[in-house]
Amino acid sequence: MLRKEYLMTPGPTPIPPQVSLTEAEPMIHHRTPAYTEEFVRLLEGLKKVLLTEKDVLVFAASGTGAMEAAVANCFSPGDRVMVAVGGKFGKRFAELGSAYGLEVIAYEYPWDERANPEVIADHLRKDPDIKGVFLTHSETSTGVVNDVRAVGEVVKESKAILIVDSISGAGALEMRTDQWGVDVLVIGSQKAFMTPPGLAAVAVSPKAWELVERSSSPRYYFDFRKARKKIMEKEPQTPFTPAISLVRAMSVAVEMILQEGLENVWERHRILAECCRAAVRALGLELFPKDLTGAYAVTAVKVPDGLDGRELVRHMNRRHGVILAGGQDQLKGKIFRIGHVGYYNFFDLVVALSALELSLKELGMDISLGAGLAAAEERYLEMTERAKN
Ligand SMILES: Cc1ncc(COP(=O)(O)O)c(C=O)c1O
């Protein structure tokens, strides 16, 4: 069969043609009005998507760069912070905190559940010296989506700031940065934002800026103060050479999100997730998260007994060109993940589900071909008919 690839991973994700074409445009210089215009368009667009009036700073880095920047800019060695750890990316925040000499209190919650805001509230009450709470919005490694709004309410009452990794959330899932009390929001280009990897951004609140001014941690390239100074100028810029093509490309992608309408984008992701779940269940497979509330970015599925999870992912890629993600860390081989965050519609899901059914059968599982697809289609009709009426 002709080899065609279908990227169904939760990052990187497919790039819309108009975004790719923008990347291919002739280079422009960044210290020019033409660049400033495009940069400002991106910043203004991002504010609308993230529902924030805060300062938005853009860095040439993958998401982890901006996570590190949040740690380095907001805290000083010895500061006590609480990190909610329920997956690989929560763990990353804890590791970054330790790397910068912070005293990290890890709140470990089960990887198939959401963080409990009450536990965070309790810690903050007992330990008013905690300076920051780190939370992963959409924990891509498990498919679980945390209740940022509830945690925001809890943290707002304390001296601590709330830092949220929304690298696979905002732009696809509801994220009301200001209303929910997020002090530092971290995003990346390669998931919901339908742009190649390499750009990251943060939105920083006045409460967080107070800490930024006081932080004694080392920082240079990722210094929030330098970045803010440059966006405050009459012709906003970045302190260093920006990833010019990515900035222009992401600006087009942001415009696409705004044109579709934020709430429509959120609803599209909900529909895709619900259809995917219906298919998985109809095939007799089990979803990984116990708590599926709001889990609309990635569908994490338990590998059924008797099947090698890594082999399933490899087989789908080699035989059918459909690229899914396997499990990470302690979930390696135990789950597989279907990404539907970003530039996806129902028919992308159909491709992935069809390849999944074929692969399960080819690997010897007793499933009924078409059962998952039928369930997904039924759910799709139900959900979209309801929207029409
Ligand atoms: C929730 C989350 N946080 C952090 C990261 C790390 O981002 P990056 O790989 O862009 O550095 C990812 C990417 O997979 C992610 O999904």
The ligand as an ORCA input file, in Angstrom:
! r2SCAN-3c Opt
* xyz 0 1
  C       1.558     18.905     29.454
  C       2.914     19.047     28.847
  N       3.849     19.717     29.530
  C       5.081     19.874     29.042
  C       5.434     19.346     27.829
  C       6.836     19.523     27.349
  O       6.832     20.369     26.293
  P       7.991     20.328     25.191
  O       8.109     18.906     24.763
  O       7.415     21.240     24.151
  O       9.200     20.855     25.814
  C       4.506     18.641     27.086
  C       4.874     18.057     25.778
  O       4.721     16.924     25.487
  C       3.204     18.483     27.611
  O       2.273     17.813     26.925
*
